[in-house]
Amino acid sequence: MKKLTLFRHAKSSWKYPIDDISRPLNGRGLRQASSMALSCTLDEPDAIISSPASRAYATALVYLYERRIPVEKLTLRSEIYAADSQQLLDVLKALPESVQHVWLFGHNPGLNDLASFLLNKPVDNIVTSAYVTLAIEGKTWAELDVSSGQFIHFNRP
């Protein structure tokens, strides 16, 4: 059985007049990301994919640091930034079959819409710093489709 964990980036700062993709985490976001990573009981993933947006990338790096996961498992994918559920689904369908558990760090509404699609029911808002884990039915990532996910776990700060 394959597993997918969707992580929404931690709280970002609006303090600086910069492009959205460059917005960093604020102090609360850094604290919550660290706390969530330290309390995370998930198994180490085979792969980690992140949006290149500073806030998502920084959240992923906090998890790698706190969980002592090698940075080589992390891949930045530009198509995750501002992605809708279909774009996220396309990224996941292209995963190698050797990947059994993937962590995906991204943004809403794409993450919420993807979880809702895979579960075939509305999902509560994945708030900043929260994550949801789904078991994936089927043997290949390419088979991902509506209702191919089963809820395992939801964690929020």
PyMOL CGO cylinders between C-alpha atoms (Angstrom):
from pymol import cmd
from pymol.cgo import CYLINDER

trace = [
    CYLINDER, 0.00, 0.00, 0.00, 1.29, 3.44, -0.94, 0.3, 1, 1, 1, 1, 1, 1,
    CYLINDER, 1.29, 3.44, -0.94, 0.92, 6.49, 1.30, 0.3, 1, 1, 1, 1, 1, 1,
    CYLINDER, 0.92, 6.49, 1.30, 0.65, 10.18, 0.56, 0.3, 1, 1, 1, 1, 1, 1,
    CYLINDER, 0.65, 10.18, 0.56, 1.09, 12.92, 3.16, 0.3, 1, 1, 1, 1, 1, 1,
    CYLINDER, 1.09, 12.92, 3.16, 0.01, 16.42, 2.18, 0.3, 1, 1, 1, 1, 1, 1,
    CYLINDER, 0.01, 16.42, 2.18, 1.66, 19.20, 4.20, 0.3, 1, 1, 1, 1, 1, 1,
    CYLINDER, 1.66, 19.20, 4.20, 0.45, 22.77, 4.05, 0.3, 1, 1, 1, 1, 1, 1,
    CYLINDER, 0.45, 22.77, 4.05, 3.26, 25.25, 4.57, 0.3, 1, 1, 1, 1, 1, 1,
    CYLINDER, 3.26, 25.25, 4.57, 3.55, 26.99, 7.92, 0.3, 1, 1, 1, 1, 1, 1,
    CYLINDER, 3.55, 26.99, 7.92, 2.31, 30.54, 8.56, 0.3, 1, 1, 1, 1, 1, 1,
    CYLINDER, 2.31, 30.54, 8.56, 4.01, 33.08, 6.30, 0.3, 1, 1, 1, 1, 1, 1,
    CYLINDER, 4.01, 33.08, 6.30, 4.91, 36.72, 6.76, 0.3, 1, 1, 1, 1, 1, 1,
    CYLINDER, 4.91, 36.72, 6.76, 3.22, 39.58, 4.96, 0.3, 1, 1, 1, 1, 1, 1,
    CYLINDER, 3.22, 39.58, 4.96, 5.66, 42.09, 6.48, 0.3, 1, 1, 1, 1, 1, 1,
    CYLINDER, 5.66, 42.09, 6.48, 7.75, 42.69, 3.36, 0.3, 1, 1, 1, 1, 1, 1,
    CYLINDER, 7.75, 42.69, 3.36, 6.61, 44.05, -0.03, 0.3, 1, 1, 1, 1, 1, 1,
    CYLINDER, 6.61, 44.05, -0.03, 7.90, 41.08, -2.05, 0.3, 1, 1, 1, 1, 1, 1,
    CYLINDER, 7.90, 41.08, -2.05, 6.53, 38.65, -4.60, 0.3, 1, 1, 1, 1, 1, 1,
    CYLINDER, 6.53, 38.65, -4.60, 4.20, 35.98, -3.19, 0.3, 1, 1, 1, 1, 1, 1,
    CYLINDER, 4.20, 35.98, -3.19, 6.59, 33.14, -4.06, 0.3, 1, 1, 1, 1, 1, 1,
    CYLINDER, 6.59, 33.14, -4.06, 9.29, 34.79, -1.92, 0.3, 1, 1, 1, 1, 1, 1,
    CYLINDER, 9.29, 34.79, -1.92, 7.23, 35.30, 1.25, 0.3, 1, 1, 1, 1, 1, 1,
    CYLINDER, 7.23, 35.30, 1.25, 9.14, 33.75, 4.18, 0.3, 1, 1, 1, 1, 1, 1,
    CYLINDER, 9.14, 33.75, 4.18, 7.76, 32.06, 7.27, 0.3, 1, 1, 1, 1, 1, 1,
    CYLINDER, 7.76, 32.06, 7.27, 6.97, 34.36, 10.17, 0.3, 1, 1, 1, 1, 1, 1,
    CYLINDER, 6.97, 34.36, 10.17, 8.01, 33.62, 13.77, 0.3, 1, 1, 1, 1, 1, 1,
    CYLINDER, 8.01, 33.62, 13.77, 4.83, 31.72, 14.55, 0.3, 1, 1, 1, 1, 1, 1,
    CYLINDER, 4.83, 31.72, 14.55, 5.26, 29.68, 11.37, 0.3, 1, 1, 1, 1, 1, 1,
    CYLINDER, 5.26, 29.68, 11.37, 8.82, 28.70, 12.28, 0.3, 1, 1, 1, 1, 1, 1,
    CYLINDER, 8.82, 28.70, 12.28, 7.75, 27.68, 15.80, 0.3, 1, 1, 1, 1, 1, 1,
    CYLINDER, 7.75, 27.68, 15.80, 4.75, 25.69, 14.54, 0.3, 1, 1, 1, 1, 1, 1,
    CYLINDER, 4.75, 25.69, 14.54, 6.74, 23.94, 11.80, 0.3, 1, 1, 1, 1, 1, 1,
    CYLINDER, 6.74, 23.94, 11.80, 9.35, 22.88, 14.34, 0.3, 1, 1, 1, 1, 1, 1,
    CYLINDER, 9.35, 22.88, 14.34, 6.76, 21.74, 16.88, 0.3, 1, 1, 1, 1, 1, 1,
    CYLINDER, 6.76, 21.74, 16.88, 4.79, 19.81, 14.26, 0.3, 1, 1, 1, 1, 1, 1,
    CYLINDER, 4.79, 19.81, 14.26, 7.95, 18.15, 12.93, 0.3, 1, 1, 1, 1, 1, 1,
    CYLINDER, 7.95, 18.15, 12.93, 9.09, 17.12, 16.40, 0.3, 1, 1, 1, 1, 1, 1,
    CYLINDER, 9.09, 17.12, 16.40, 5.68, 15.63, 17.25, 0.3, 1, 1, 1, 1, 1, 1,
    CYLINDER, 5.68, 15.63, 17.25, 5.29, 13.93, 13.87, 0.3, 1, 1, 1, 1, 1, 1,
    CYLINDER, 5.29, 13.93, 13.87, 5.04, 10.15, 14.18, 0.3, 1, 1, 1, 1, 1, 1,
    CYLINDER, 5.04, 10.15, 14.18, 5.03, 9.39, 10.45, 0.3, 1, 1, 1, 1, 1, 1,
    CYLINDER, 5.03, 9.39, 10.45, 7.54, 6.95, 9.01, 0.3, 1, 1, 1, 1, 1, 1,
    CYLINDER, 7.54, 6.95, 9.01, 10.36, 8.50, 7.03, 0.3, 1, 1, 1, 1, 1, 1,
    CYLINDER, 10.36, 8.50, 7.03, 9.19, 8.97, 3.43, 0.3, 1, 1, 1, 1, 1, 1,
    CYLINDER, 9.19, 8.97, 3.43, 10.87, 7.58, 0.34, 0.3, 1, 1, 1, 1, 1, 1,
    CYLINDER, 10.87, 7.58, 0.34, 10.58, 10.98, -1.37, 0.3, 1, 1, 1, 1, 1, 1,
    CYLINDER, 10.58, 10.98, -1.37, 9.74, 14.56, -0.42, 0.3, 1, 1, 1, 1, 1, 1,
    CYLINDER, 9.74, 14.56, -0.42, 8.43, 17.02, -2.98, 0.3, 1, 1, 1, 1, 1, 1,
    CYLINDER, 8.43, 17.02, -2.98, 8.00, 20.72, -2.28, 0.3, 1, 1, 1, 1, 1, 1,
    CYLINDER, 8.00, 20.72, -2.28, 6.79, 23.85, -3.94, 0.3, 1, 1, 1, 1, 1, 1,
    CYLINDER, 6.79, 23.85, -3.94, 9.71, 26.24, -4.53, 0.3, 1, 1, 1, 1, 1, 1,
    CYLINDER, 9.71, 26.24, -4.53, 7.85, 29.00, -2.66, 0.3, 1, 1, 1, 1, 1, 1,
    CYLINDER, 7.85, 29.00, -2.66, 10.01, 30.11, 0.28, 0.3, 1, 1, 1, 1, 1, 1,
    CYLINDER, 10.01, 30.11, 0.28, 7.33, 29.28, 2.86, 0.3, 1, 1, 1, 1, 1, 1,
    CYLINDER, 7.33, 29.28, 2.86, 6.78, 25.72, 1.59, 0.3, 1, 1, 1, 1, 1, 1,
    CYLINDER, 6.78, 25.72, 1.59, 10.47, 25.02, 1.05, 0.3, 1, 1, 1, 1, 1, 1,
    CYLINDER, 10.47, 25.02, 1.05, 11.33, 26.36, 4.53, 0.3, 1, 1, 1, 1, 1, 1,
    CYLINDER, 11.33, 26.36, 4.53, 8.62, 24.20, 6.10, 0.3, 1, 1, 1, 1, 1, 1,
    CYLINDER, 8.62, 24.20, 6.10, 10.01, 21.12, 4.34, 0.3, 1, 1, 1, 1, 1, 1,
    CYLINDER, 10.01, 21.12, 4.34, 13.54, 21.97, 5.49, 0.3, 1, 1, 1, 1, 1, 1,
    CYLINDER, 13.54, 21.97, 5.49, 12.38, 22.27, 9.11, 0.3, 1, 1, 1, 1, 1, 1,
    CYLINDER, 12.38, 22.27, 9.11, 10.95, 18.73, 8.87, 0.3, 1, 1, 1, 1, 1, 1,
    CYLINDER, 10.95, 18.73, 8.87, 14.16, 17.40, 7.37, 0.3, 1, 1, 1, 1, 1, 1,
    CYLINDER, 14.16, 17.40, 7.37, 16.23, 19.05, 10.08, 0.3, 1, 1, 1, 1, 1, 1,
    CYLINDER, 16.23, 19.05, 10.08, 14.05, 18.06, 13.04, 0.3, 1, 1, 1, 1, 1, 1,
    CYLINDER, 14.05, 18.06, 13.04, 13.51, 14.50, 11.79, 0.3, 1, 1, 1, 1, 1, 1,
    CYLINDER, 13.51, 14.50, 11.79, 17.14, 14.02, 10.63, 0.3, 1, 1, 1, 1, 1, 1,
    CYLINDER, 17.14, 14.02, 10.63, 16.03, 13.13, 7.10, 0.3, 1, 1, 1, 1, 1, 1,
    CYLINDER, 16.03, 13.13, 7.10, 18.67, 13.44, 4.36, 0.3, 1, 1, 1, 1, 1, 1,
    CYLINDER, 18.67, 13.44, 4.36, 18.20, 16.51, 2.17, 0.3, 1, 1, 1, 1, 1, 1,
    CYLINDER, 18.20, 16.51, 2.17, 18.77, 14.31, -0.89, 0.3, 1, 1, 1, 1, 1, 1,
    CYLINDER, 18.77, 14.31, -0.89, 15.18, 13.07, -0.51, 0.3, 1, 1, 1, 1, 1, 1,
    CYLINDER, 15.18, 13.07, -0.51, 13.86, 16.58, -1.21, 0.3, 1, 1, 1, 1, 1, 1,
    CYLINDER, 13.86, 16.58, -1.21, 12.93, 17.74, -4.71, 0.3, 1, 1, 1, 1, 1, 1,
    CYLINDER, 12.93, 17.74, -4.71, 11.58, 21.18, -5.57, 0.3, 1, 1, 1, 1, 1, 1,
    CYLINDER, 11.58, 21.18, -5.57, 8.95, 21.17, -8.30, 0.3, 1, 1, 1, 1, 1, 1,
    CYLINDER, 8.95, 21.17, -8.30, 7.90, 24.51, -9.79, 0.3, 1, 1, 1, 1, 1, 1,
    CYLINDER, 7.90, 24.51, -9.79, 4.54, 23.16, -10.91, 0.3, 1, 1, 1, 1, 1, 1,
    CYLINDER, 4.54, 23.16, -10.91, 3.44, 22.71, -7.28, 0.3, 1, 1, 1, 1, 1, 1,
    CYLINDER, 3.44, 22.71, -7.28, 3.42, 26.47, -6.65, 0.3, 1, 1, 1, 1, 1, 1,
    CYLINDER, 3.42, 26.47, -6.65, -0.16, 27.71, -7.19, 0.3, 1, 1, 1, 1, 1, 1,
    CYLINDER, -0.16, 27.71, -7.19, -1.13, 24.25, -8.47, 0.3, 1, 1, 1, 1, 1, 1,
    CYLINDER, -1.13, 24.25, -8.47, -4.68, 23.03, -8.64, 0.3, 1, 1, 1, 1, 1, 1,
    CYLINDER, -4.68, 23.03, -8.64, -5.59, 19.45, -7.76, 0.3, 1, 1, 1, 1, 1, 1,
    CYLINDER, -5.59, 19.45, -7.76, -5.10, 18.19, -11.33, 0.3, 1, 1, 1, 1, 1, 1,
    CYLINDER, -5.10, 18.19, -11.33, -1.58, 19.62, -11.52, 0.3, 1, 1, 1, 1, 1, 1,
    CYLINDER, -1.58, 19.62, -11.52, -0.72, 18.01, -8.17, 0.3, 1, 1, 1, 1, 1, 1,
    CYLINDER, -0.72, 18.01, -8.17, -2.24, 14.74, -9.36, 0.3, 1, 1, 1, 1, 1, 1,
    CYLINDER, -2.24, 14.74, -9.36, -0.04, 14.87, -12.48, 0.3, 1, 1, 1, 1, 1, 1,
    CYLINDER, -0.04, 14.87, -12.48, 3.09, 15.30, -10.30, 0.3, 1, 1, 1, 1, 1, 1,
    CYLINDER, 3.09, 15.30, -10.30, 2.09, 12.31, -8.18, 0.3, 1, 1, 1, 1, 1, 1,
    CYLINDER, 2.09, 12.31, -8.18, 1.19, 10.10, -11.17, 0.3, 1, 1, 1, 1, 1, 1,
    CYLINDER, 1.19, 10.10, -11.17, 4.73, 10.58, -12.47, 0.3, 1, 1, 1, 1, 1, 1,
    CYLINDER, 4.73, 10.58, -12.47, 6.37, 9.23, -9.30, 0.3, 1, 1, 1, 1, 1, 1,
    CYLINDER, 6.37, 9.23, -9.30, 8.52, 6.12, -9.69, 0.3, 1, 1, 1, 1, 1, 1,
    CYLINDER, 8.52, 6.12, -9.69, 6.83, 2.98, -8.41, 0.3, 1, 1, 1, 1, 1, 1,
    CYLINDER, 6.83, 2.98, -8.41, 9.69, 2.42, -5.96, 0.3, 1, 1, 1, 1, 1, 1,
    CYLINDER, 9.69, 2.42, -5.96, 8.26, 5.31, -3.90, 0.3, 1, 1, 1, 1, 1, 1,
    CYLINDER, 8.26, 5.31, -3.90, 5.93, 3.87, -1.28, 0.3, 1, 1, 1, 1, 1, 1,
    CYLINDER, 5.93, 3.87, -1.28, 5.41, 7.01, 0.85, 0.3, 1, 1, 1, 1, 1, 1,
    CYLINDER, 5.41, 7.01, 0.85, 5.73, 10.56, -0.42, 0.3, 1, 1, 1, 1, 1, 1,
    CYLINDER, 5.73, 10.56, -0.42, 5.50, 13.83, 1.48, 0.3, 1, 1, 1, 1, 1, 1,
    CYLINDER, 5.50, 13.83, 1.48, 4.18, 16.77, -0.56, 0.3, 1, 1, 1, 1, 1, 1,
    CYLINDER, 4.18, 16.77, -0.56, 4.66, 20.33, 0.79, 0.3, 1, 1, 1, 1, 1, 1,
    CYLINDER, 4.66, 20.33, 0.79, 2.40, 22.84, -0.88, 0.3, 1, 1, 1, 1, 1, 1,
    CYLINDER, 2.40, 22.84, -0.88, -0.46, 25.29, -0.76, 0.3, 1, 1, 1, 1, 1, 1,
    CYLINDER, -0.46, 25.29, -0.76, -4.21, 25.62, -0.55, 0.3, 1, 1, 1, 1, 1, 1,
    CYLINDER, -4.21, 25.62, -0.55, -6.62, 25.40, -2.20, 0.3, 1, 1, 1, 1, 1, 1,
    CYLINDER, -6.62, 25.40, -2.20, -4.75, 22.78, -4.25, 0.3, 1, 1, 1, 1, 1, 1,
    CYLINDER, -4.75, 22.78, -4.25, -3.96, 20.48, -1.31, 0.3, 1, 1, 1, 1, 1, 1,
    CYLINDER, -3.96, 20.48, -1.31, -7.52, 20.56, 0.01, 0.3, 1, 1, 1, 1, 1, 1,
    CYLINDER, -7.52, 20.56, 0.01, -8.95, 19.94, -3.44, 0.3, 1, 1, 1, 1, 1, 1,
    CYLINDER, -8.95, 19.94, -3.44, -6.57, 17.04, -4.04, 0.3, 1, 1, 1, 1, 1, 1,
    CYLINDER, -6.57, 17.04, -4.04, -7.43, 15.39, -0.72, 0.3, 1, 1, 1, 1, 1, 1,
    CYLINDER, -7.43, 15.39, -0.72, -11.15, 15.86, -1.41, 0.3, 1, 1, 1, 1, 1, 1,
    CYLINDER, -11.15, 15.86, -1.41, -10.74, 14.34, -4.89, 0.3, 1, 1, 1, 1, 1, 1,
    CYLINDER, -10.74, 14.34, -4.89, -8.78, 11.32, -3.67, 0.3, 1, 1, 1, 1, 1, 1,
    CYLINDER, -8.78, 11.32, -3.67, -11.23, 10.69, -0.81, 0.3, 1, 1, 1, 1, 1, 1,
    CYLINDER, -11.23, 10.69, -0.81, -14.27, 11.60, -2.93, 0.3, 1, 1, 1, 1, 1, 1,
    CYLINDER, -14.27, 11.60, -2.93, -15.65, 13.77, -0.14, 0.3, 1, 1, 1, 1, 1, 1,
    CYLINDER, -15.65, 13.77, -0.14, -15.03, 17.26, 1.20, 0.3, 1, 1, 1, 1, 1, 1,
    CYLINDER, -15.03, 17.26, 1.20, -12.02, 17.59, 3.49, 0.3, 1, 1, 1, 1, 1, 1,
    CYLINDER, -12.02, 17.59, 3.49, -11.82, 20.06, 6.36, 0.3, 1, 1, 1, 1, 1, 1,
    CYLINDER, -11.82, 20.06, 6.36, -9.50, 22.96, 5.69, 0.3, 1, 1, 1, 1, 1, 1,
    CYLINDER, -9.50, 22.96, 5.69, -5.86, 21.95, 5.87, 0.3, 1, 1, 1, 1, 1, 1,
    CYLINDER, -5.86, 21.95, 5.87, -4.74, 24.96, 7.92, 0.3, 1, 1, 1, 1, 1, 1,
    CYLINDER, -4.74, 24.96, 7.92, -1.20, 26.31, 7.86, 0.3, 1, 1, 1, 1, 1, 1,
    CYLINDER, -1.20, 26.31, 7.86, 1.26, 23.82, 9.41, 0.3, 1, 1, 1, 1, 1, 1,
    CYLINDER, 1.26, 23.82, 9.41, -1.25, 20.95, 9.22, 0.3, 1, 1, 1, 1, 1, 1,
    CYLINDER, -1.25, 20.95, 9.22, -0.90, 17.69, 7.34, 0.3, 1, 1, 1, 1, 1, 1,
    CYLINDER, -0.90, 17.69, 7.34, -3.09, 14.81, 6.24, 0.3, 1, 1, 1, 1, 1, 1,
    CYLINDER, -3.09, 14.81, 6.24, -2.01, 11.26, 5.38, 0.3, 1, 1, 1, 1, 1, 1,
    CYLINDER, -2.01, 11.26, 5.38, -3.87, 9.04, 2.93, 0.3, 1, 1, 1, 1, 1, 1,
    CYLINDER, -3.87, 9.04, 2.93, -3.46, 5.38, 2.06, 0.3, 1, 1, 1, 1, 1, 1,
    CYLINDER, -3.46, 5.38, 2.06, -3.53, 4.96, -1.70, 0.3, 1, 1, 1, 1, 1, 1,
    CYLINDER, -3.53, 4.96, -1.70, -5.43, 2.05, -3.19, 0.3, 1, 1, 1, 1, 1, 1,
    CYLINDER, -5.43, 2.05, -3.19, -3.96, 0.46, -6.29, 0.3, 1, 1, 1, 1, 1, 1,
    CYLINDER, -3.96, 0.46, -6.29, -0.48, -0.67, -7.05, 0.3, 1, 1, 1, 1, 1, 1,
    CYLINDER, -0.48, -0.67, -7.05, 0.83, 2.27, -9.04, 0.3, 1, 1, 1, 1, 1, 1,
    CYLINDER, 0.83, 2.27, -9.04, 0.90, 6.04, -8.70, 0.3, 1, 1, 1, 1, 1, 1,
    CYLINDER, 0.90, 6.04, -8.70, -0.30, 6.28, -12.28, 0.3, 1, 1, 1, 1, 1, 1,
    CYLINDER, -0.30, 6.28, -12.28, -3.61, 4.71, -11.16, 0.3, 1, 1, 1, 1, 1, 1,
    CYLINDER, -3.61, 4.71, -11.16, -4.46, 7.62, -8.85, 0.3, 1, 1, 1, 1, 1, 1,
    CYLINDER, -4.46, 7.62, -8.85, -8.05, 8.65, -9.42, 0.3, 1, 1, 1, 1, 1, 1,
    CYLINDER, -8.05, 8.65, -9.42, -11.15, 9.79, -7.59, 0.3, 1, 1, 1, 1, 1, 1,
    CYLINDER, -11.15, 9.79, -7.59, -11.82, 7.67, -4.47, 0.3, 1, 1, 1, 1, 1, 1,
    CYLINDER, -11.82, 7.67, -4.47, -8.38, 6.02, -4.59, 0.3, 1, 1, 1, 1, 1, 1,
    CYLINDER, -8.38, 6.02, -4.59, -7.43, 7.39, -1.17, 0.3, 1, 1, 1, 1, 1, 1,
    CYLINDER, -7.43, 7.39, -1.17, -8.37, 6.28, 2.32, 0.3, 1, 1, 1, 1, 1, 1,
    CYLINDER, -8.37, 6.28, 2.32, -8.00, 8.62, 5.27, 0.3, 1, 1, 1, 1, 1, 1,
    CYLINDER, -8.00, 8.62, 5.27, -5.29, 7.62, 7.77, 0.3, 1, 1, 1, 1, 1, 1,
    CYLINDER, -5.29, 7.62, 7.77, -4.36, 10.65, 9.83, 0.3, 1, 1, 1, 1, 1, 1,
    CYLINDER, -4.36, 10.65, 9.83, -4.86, 14.42, 10.17, 0.3, 1, 1, 1, 1, 1, 1,
    CYLINDER, -4.86, 14.42, 10.17, -2.65, 16.58, 12.39, 0.3, 1, 1, 1, 1, 1, 1,
    CYLINDER, -2.65, 16.58, 12.39, -2.86, 20.31, 12.98, 0.3, 1, 1, 1, 1, 1, 1,
    CYLINDER, -2.86, 20.31, 12.98, -1.16, 22.72, 15.36, 0.3, 1, 1, 1, 1, 1, 1,
]
cmd.load_cgo(trace, "trace")
